[in-house]
């Protein structure tokens, strides 16, 4: 996998190359789906992240949640002024204290106003009762005091070991230092500070011009960071993600856009079928790219373009998470088409993506399509086996429910690619979906067996 030091200082590791490849998203395809005017062109920002949008700064510091003094463990993202904020959270009933506090700060509806997001790693502050809730509330108060805003305008998030009380000392000493270090160049350090078992940071940013959507001379940016490589099958968003934009979008509309983006990205990722207690995804909009101009309106070309850029950033981050799954050697893309319903497509794709037998076969570079067929068959999706077609890495391996002879050596060669693509057509309808996962390796067991030691 490569240590953090190797990733930072040495030649690119296999994981780093795989995650970089996973960051690529077909924006033309997304633009078509979103109904964006053909003159609008989207571009990924090289080295872009959570501070690529105007009006935002960030910092990453070692506050003391972790023993290693060289490891960053607290991130702060802040805007110069109060801005629109939307969020989605875990649906896990055992949700953490910071999730409860951030929900409350957004009035329980998922949107409102915010100035800052503070994230600590190393301690999840989950299953910590009233003491944990008070700690999360005090975190918001301390961050608000440091930034210069009410506690209610601070979103809080934590990641790490569950069931351990969150100390406040690191916030008391770390937040003032983080505020002093806030800068538009601080996004990279913030992305590192939220990592747990991640081996590389996950960042992305997309830009588009406003000329063709009614905002001549403006350039809009959506950027973000995310963490997560294990305990991932979210039913809301991602493990933790912070996304920012300088587009002028009202908070309620921002929430609708975020929910749609999440459905097609973070909700389509699974590493091990486990859903975290701490999943949170925050989206903040400063409007700084179009100061004094009206907010994007419902059904407008500008909002369609914004949705496309947001989808692109979220999909890039989601794919990076899957590519950096704990112990992974391959990103795995599972596409199911020909399903009778959207629900059937999702159930079939997710069952294949979560199958330990499929994931271990991919690790072993074994084009064992029978494991894929077995997963489809137990998914609950409606289809007849004689209508099913399966391809692995573009190689037909099953047609009409029966085996197709294929070149095993060619299959082995294609398994060397950083991304393995599985395609299944159920022959039962017109619905389709794509889910991202990774292979299962010996390292996954080692990482999770030693997590608390």
Secondary structure, DSSP 4 states (H G I P E B T S, - for coil): ---HHHHHHSSPPHHHHHHHHHT---HHHHHHHHT--TT--EEEPTT--TT-STTEEEEEE--SSSS-TTS--EEEEEEEEEEEEEEEE---SS--HHHHHHHHHTTTTTEEEEEEEEEEEEE---S-HHHHHHHHHHHHHHHHHHHTS-GGGEEEEEEEETT-PPPSHHHHHHHHHHHHH-BTTTHHHHHHHT-SS-SS-EEEEEEEESGGGT-TT-EEEEEEEEE-SSS---SSS-SEEEEEE-S---HHHHHHHHHHHHHTTGGGB-SSS---S--EEEEEE--GGGTTSPPPPTT-HHHHHHHHHHHHHHHHHHHHHHHT-TT-S-EEEEEEEEESSHHHHHHHHHHHHH-HHHHHHHHTT---HHHHHHHHHTS-----GGG-EEEETTEEEEETTEE----HHHHHHHTTSSEEEEEEE-SS-SEEEEEEEE---HHHHHHHHTTT-
